[in-house]
Amino acid sequence: MKITRNTQKLAVAGLLVAVGVLMSAFSIPVGIARVFPVQHMVNVIAGVMFGPFYAVIMAFCTSVIRNIMGTGTLLAFPGSMFGALLAGLAAKMFRGRLLPACAGELVGTGVFGAIVAYPVAAFILGRDAAIFTFVIPFTLSSVAGATLALAFLIVLSRTPVNNWYRNILKGEVS
């Protein structure tokens, strides 16, 4: 049976979503937000490996599952999807370089995600919050997650798994 490139990408994406969901039990409360550094790690890894489209879809799926399980809030959506988008765009623009992808996660989550989280908190969740309330917790979470992702991807790049994955991206599926 021949396994296609898309099937392998989907399997790896599913595993990364599962990691994001399973590790959502470990959160750090900062103010009125709970930060999940593993989600941001998954965002950077997905952005580098798959690009912005897959990364955003994976962040959305993880957020939906976390909300259904009760381990996340509606703030998970803007907190993860903007970071995933900018991490993927930066990785694509800078040809898979890790530091721009990490910076994309920081700016996407720490700035854009935090600002978009304000109307979610104020109007949907009914919480009183200033517009920049989430900048510090979201930035701290994404710094921790981006650092974890950077370390993971550096280690991964020195293993045979890296060659296997590079072949998937090129379409040379075995």
N, C-alpha and C positions, 0 to 999 in steps of 0.2 A: 504494500500500500504506500503510495506516494503522499507525503505531507507537503502541502503547499506553503509558500512563504507567508501568506496571510493567516493561515492556521497557526503557524508558529508564532507570529507576532501577536495574535489574539490570545494564545496560551500564556505568553510571557506577560502581556498586559493584564490578563486575569489574575495571574500570580501577584503582580504588583498591587492590584486593587485589593486582593485578599490580605496582603501585608499591611496596607493602609488601614483596612477595616479591623484586622486583628489587633494591631498595635494601637488602635484608638482608645483602648482601655487605659493606656498610659498617657495622661494629660497633666499639664501644669496649670493651675489656676493663676491667672494674672489679671487682677481687677475683675471686671464683669465678664471677661472672656476666658475660655480655656484654650490653651495652646497645645498643638499636636505637632511636635517636630518631625515625627515619622511621616506625616502627610506631606510635608514640604520636601523631605528627602525623596519620597516617591515622585513628587512633581518634577524635581530636577532630573531624576533618573529617566522618567518617562519623556521629558522634553529632549534630553540628549539622545535617547535610544529611538524614539518614535516620531518626534517632532510635535508641533503645537496641536494639531487636530487630535491625535490619540491622547496627548497629555491632558487636554481639557475634558475630553470624554471620560477618561479615567478618573479625573478629579471629581467630575459630576457624579459618576457611578459610586465612588467611594463616599461622597457626601450624602447621597440618597440612602445608601445602606446604613451609614452611621446614624442618620436621623431615624430610620425605621427601627434600628436596634436601641435607640435612646442614648447612644454614646456621643452624639454630636448635636449641634444646634443649627438653626438656619444660617448662622454666621459662618458655617463651614463652607457654604457655597461661594460667597465672594472671597473668603479667606483662602480658598484653595484654587479656584478656577483662574483667577487673574494671574497668580503666580505661575501656574502651569502653562498658561498661554505665553507669558513673557519669557519663561525659561525655554520653552520650545522654540519661540521665534528667535531668541538670542543664540541658541544652539544651532539653529538652521542658518542664521545670518553669518555666524562666525565659524561655520563648518565643524560643528561638534566640539568646539573648545569648551572646557568645563567651567572656567571662571566666568565667562559671559553668561552662561546658563544659570549659574548660581546668583549672579547679579540680577538677572532677569527675575528670578524667584523672589529676591529681596525687594525689588522695586514693585513687582506685580502684587505681591502679598502685602508688604509693609506699607505701601503708599496707596495704590489703586484699590486693592482689596479692602484695606482699612477704611478708606473714604466711602466705598460703596456699602460697607457694613453699617455705616451710620443710619441710612434710611431703613435698613432691615431691622436694626435694633429699635429705632425710634417709632416707626410706624407699624411694623408687623408684630414685633415682640412687645411693644409698648413700654420700653425701657427708656429712662432719661439718660441721654449720653450726648457729649459734645462731639462735634464732627471729627476731631482728631483723637478721640478716646481710644481707638483701637490701633493706632499707629505703633505705639511702643510694644504692646503684647504681640501683635502680628509680626512686627519686625524681629523681636526676640525669638519667636518661634521659627521664623523662616531662616534666621542666621543659624540656629542650631540644626535645622533640617538640611540646609544647604551645605553645612560643614560635614554632616554625616554622609550626604550624597557624594560630596567631593572625595572623601576618604574611600567610600565604597567603590566609586567609579575608577579611582586610581588603582586600587587593589585589583579590581576586575580587569583592567586593561593589561595587567601583567599575567593573566591566566589564559589557558587554552579556550575558555568560554568566550573570550573576546573575539577570537578568530571565528568561532562558530557563529557568533552574532553578526559579525561583519559580513560573513558570507550570506546570511539571511537578508541583510539590507541590500546586498548586491544582486540578490535573486538567485544565488547559487545554492539552492536547497538540496541537501543530501538526504 
